[in-house]
């Protein structure tokens, strides 16, 4: 190898080293700039956290508690559901469904003047009965308020009756002596019974529940329904 080619090769190596050094310096500068920017953002966030902590420590605790209660006291949460069992006798054309329609106030606001509407889809084939007062019983019930059987009894809503319910399939009921469903209270249309007559062509039966009140005039549907098919 000649002396000139050896010198040229050495120069190329030096140029490559210089280029690498320049590249490394450029990358180092970029990374340093990025770290400085992130440090600046982090410091700003720390300053903001410190400022908010100071403001919170200056605020009266009574005001914070009052604000918390004012936020939670505006919650209305009403739920309802059916709990039931179906009894199918071997040699009978009539099937029974026994259960409870339960309403719970899970919120912090009361529900005034609660009432329910139970809707059966086959009013000619389905008869609903339960702890429902009738006009002839009202005077008697005035003297039997301590009777456990009358606890949370129900009345038909004004302008509605058993006769109309058996035609339309809509049972509009309000609890006797229970004008307000308070927070955490439970209201129940207990021990109701559906008597369903079998038909030659079979029948699909269902019952839906709805809860109403001053605060929910449009009503809320129950979380579940009772439904079945008879052949």
C-alpha positions as CSV (number, residue, x, y, z in Angstrom):
1,X,0.0,0.0,0.0
2,X,1.4,3.4,-0.9
3,X,1.9,6.2,1.5
4,X,-0.7,8.4,-0.1
5,X,-3.5,5.8,0.1
6,X,-2.6,5.1,3.8
7,X,-2.9,8.8,4.5
8,X,-6.2,9.0,2.7
9,X,-7.6,6.1,4.7
10,X,-6.5,7.7,8.0
11,X,-8.2,11.0,7.0
12,X,-11.5,9.2,6.2
13,X,-11.5,7.6,9.7
14,X,-10.9,10.9,11.3
15,X,-13.8,12.5,9.3
16,X,-16.1,9.6,10.4
17,X,-15.1,10.2,14.1
18,X,-15.7,13.9,13.8
19,X,-19.1,13.2,12.2
20,X,-20.1,10.8,15.0
21,X,-18.9,13.4,17.6
22,X,-21.0,16.1,16.0
23,X,-24.0,13.7,15.9
24,X,-23.6,12.8,19.5
25,X,-23.3,16.4,20.6
26,X,-26.5,17.2,18.6
27,X,-28.4,14.3,20.2
28,X,-27.1,15.3,23.7
29,X,-28.3,18.9,23.1
30,X,-31.7,17.7,22.1
31,X,-32.1,15.4,25.1
32,X,-30.8,18.1,27.4
33,X,-33.4,20.6,26.0
34,X,-36.2,18.0,26.4
35,X,-35.2,17.3,30.0
36,X,-35.1,21.0,30.8
37,X,-38.6,21.4,29.3
38,X,-40.0,18.5,31.3
39,X,-38.4,19.8,34.5
40,X,-40.0,23.1,33.9
41,X,-43.4,21.5,33.4
42,X,-43.0,19.3,36.5
43,X,-42.0,22.3,38.6
44,X,-45.1,24.2,37.4
45,X,-47.3,21.3,38.4
46,X,-45.6,21.1,41.8
47,X,-46.2,24.9,42.3
48,X,-49.9,24.4,41.3
49,X,-50.3,21.6,43.8
50,X,-48.7,23.6,46.5
51,X,-50.9,26.6,45.7
52,X,-54.1,24.4,45.9
53,X,-53.1,22.8,49.2
54,X,-52.6,26.3,50.7
55,X,-56.0,27.4,49.5
56,X,-57.6,24.2,50.9
57,X,-55.9,24.7,54.3
58,X,-57.2,28.3,54.4
59,X,-60.9,27.3,53.6
60,X,-63.1,26.8,56.7
61,X,-63.8,23.1,57.3
62,X,-67.4,23.9,58.2
63,X,-67.9,25.4,54.7
64,X,-66.4,22.2,53.1
65,X,-68.7,20.0,55.1
66,X,-71.7,22.1,54.3
67,X,-70.8,22.1,50.6
68,X,-70.5,18.3,50.6
69,X,-73.9,17.9,52.2
70,X,-75.5,20.3,49.8
71,X,-74.2,18.2,46.9
72,X,-75.3,14.8,48.3
73,X,-78.7,16.1,49.5
74,X,-80.0,16.5,46.0
75,X,-80.0,12.9,45.0
76,X,-83.2,11.0,44.3
77,X,-82.7,7.3,43.6
78,X,-85.8,5.1,43.6
79,X,-85.7,1.4,42.6
80,X,-88.4,-1.3,42.5
81,X,-88.4,-5.0,41.7
82,X,-90.5,-8.2,41.8
83,X,-89.7,-11.1,44.1
84,X,-91.9,-14.0,43.2
85,X,-92.4,-17.8,42.8
86,X,-94.6,-19.6,40.3
87,X,-96.7,-22.6,41.4
88,X,-97.9,-25.0,38.7
89,X,-100.3,-27.7,40.0
90,X,-100.4,-31.0,38.1
91,X,-104.2,-31.4,37.5
92,X,-105.4,-27.8,37.6
93,X,-106.2,-25.4,34.8
94,X,-105.1,-22.5,37.1
95,X,-101.6,-21.4,37.8
96,X,-100.6,-19.1,40.7
97,X,-97.8,-16.6,41.0
98,X,-97.1,-15.3,44.5
99,X,-94.7,-12.6,45.4
100,X,-93.9,-9.0,46.5
101,X,-93.4,-5.8,44.7
102,X,-90.7,-3.9,46.6
103,X,-89.8,-0.3,46.4
104,X,-86.6,1.1,47.9
105,X,-85.4,4.7,48.3
106,X,-81.7,4.5,47.8
107,X,-81.2,8.2,47.6
108,X,-81.1,11.0,50.2
109,X,-84.3,12.8,49.1
110,X,-87.8,11.7,50.1
111,X,-90.5,10.6,47.6
112,X,-93.8,12.2,48.4
113,X,-97.2,10.6,47.7
114,X,-95.8,7.3,46.2
115,X,-98.1,5.2,44.2
116,X,-97.7,2.1,42.0
117,X,-99.2,0.8,38.8
118,X,-99.1,-2.9,38.1
119,X,-100.0,-3.9,34.6
120,X,-101.1,-7.4,33.5
121,X,-101.2,-8.1,29.8
122,X,-104.2,-10.5,29.9
123,X,-106.8,-9.0,32.2
124,X,-109.5,-11.5,31.1
125,X,-107.3,-14.5,32.1
126,X,-105.3,-13.0,35.0
127,X,-106.7,-12.0,38.4
128,X,-104.6,-10.0,40.7
129,X,-105.2,-10.0,44.5
130,X,-103.4,-8.7,47.5
131,X,-103.6,-6.5,50.5
132,X,-106.0,-4.0,48.8
133,X,-108.6,-2.2,50.8
134,X,-112.1,-2.0,49.3
135,X,-114.7,0.7,50.1
136,X,-116.7,-1.7,52.4
137,X,-113.6,-2.5,54.4
138,X,-112.5,1.1,55.2
139,X,-114.7,1.5,58.3
140,X,-113.6,-1.9,59.6
141,X,-109.9,-1.1,59.0
142,X,-110.2,2.0,61.1
143,X,-110.5,-0.3,64.1
144,X,-107.9,-2.8,63.0
145,X,-104.8,-0.6,62.5
146,X,-102.8,-2.9,64.8
147,X,-103.5,-6.0,62.8
148,X,-100.3,-7.2,61.1
149,X,-102.3,-8.3,58.1
150,X,-103.2,-4.7,57.4
151,X,-99.6,-3.4,57.6
152,X,-98.7,-1.5,54.4
153,X,-102.1,-2.2,52.9
154,X,-103.1,-0.5,49.7
155,X,-106.0,1.5,48.3
156,X,-107.1,2.1,44.8
157,X,-106.1,5.6,43.5
158,X,-108.9,8.0,43.2
159,X,-111.1,7.4,40.0
160,X,-109.7,3.9,39.8
161,X,-111.4,0.7,41.0
162,X,-111.1,-3.1,41.0
163,X,-113.7,-3.3,38.3
164,X,-111.8,-1.0,36.0
165,X,-108.5,-2.8,36.7
166,X,-110.0,-6.1,35.7
167,X,-111.0,-4.6,32.4
168,X,-107.9,-2.6,31.6
169,X,-105.3,-4.7,33.4
170,X,-103.9,-1.6,35.2
171,X,-104.0,-1.6,39.0
172,X,-103.3,1.9,40.3
173,X,-102.6,1.6,44.0
174,X,-101.4,3.9,46.8
175,X,-100.2,2.8,50.2
176,X,-102.5,3.3,53.1
177,X,-101.1,5.8,55.7
178,X,-97.7,6.0,53.9
179,X,-97.5,9.5,52.4
180,X,-93.7,9.8,52.2
181,X,-91.1,7.3,51.2
182,X,-88.1,8.6,53.1
183,X,-84.4,8.0,52.5
184,X,-83.5,4.4,53.0
185,X,-87.1,3.4,53.5
186,X,-88.7,0.3,51.9
187,X,-92.3,0.0,50.8
188,X,-93.8,-3.3,49.7
189,X,-96.9,-4.5,48.0
190,X,-96.6,-7.8,49.8
191,X,-98.1,-11.2,49.4
192,X,-99.9,-10.5,46.1
193,X,-101.2,-13.4,44.1
194,X,-101.8,-13.8,40.3
195,X,-104.3,-16.4,39.3
196,X,-103.8,-17.3,35.7
197,X,-106.3,-19.5,33.9
198,X,-105.1,-21.8,31.2
199,X,-106.6,-21.3,27.8
200,X,-107.0,-23.7,24.8
201,X,-104.8,-21.6,22.6
202,X,-102.3,-21.0,25.4
203,X,-101.3,-17.7,26.9
204,X,-98.2,-15.5,27.4
205,X,-98.7,-13.7,30.7
206,X,-96.7,-10.8,32.1
207,X,-96.9,-8.2,34.8
208,X,-95.0,-5.0,34.8
209,X,-94.5,-2.6,37.7
210,X,-94.1,1.2,37.8
211,X,-93.5,3.6,40.7
212,X,-94.8,7.2,40.7
213,X,-94.7,10.2,43.1
214,X,-94.5,14.0,43.2
215,X,-90.9,13.9,42.3
216,X,-91.3,11.4,39.5
217,X,-94.6,12.2,37.8
218,X,-93.7,10.3,34.6
219,X,-92.9,7.2,36.6
220,X,-90.1,4.7,36.7
221,X,-90.3,1.1,35.6
222,X,-89.3,-1.8,37.8
223,X,-85.9,-3.5,37.4
224,X,-87.6,-6.7,36.3
225,X,-90.9,-8.1,35.3
226,X,-92.9,-11.4,35.7
227,X,-93.4,-13.2,32.4
228,X,-94.2,-16.7,31.3
229,X,-95.7,-18.9,28.5
230,X,-98.4,-21.4,29.0
231,X,-99.2,-24.1,26.4
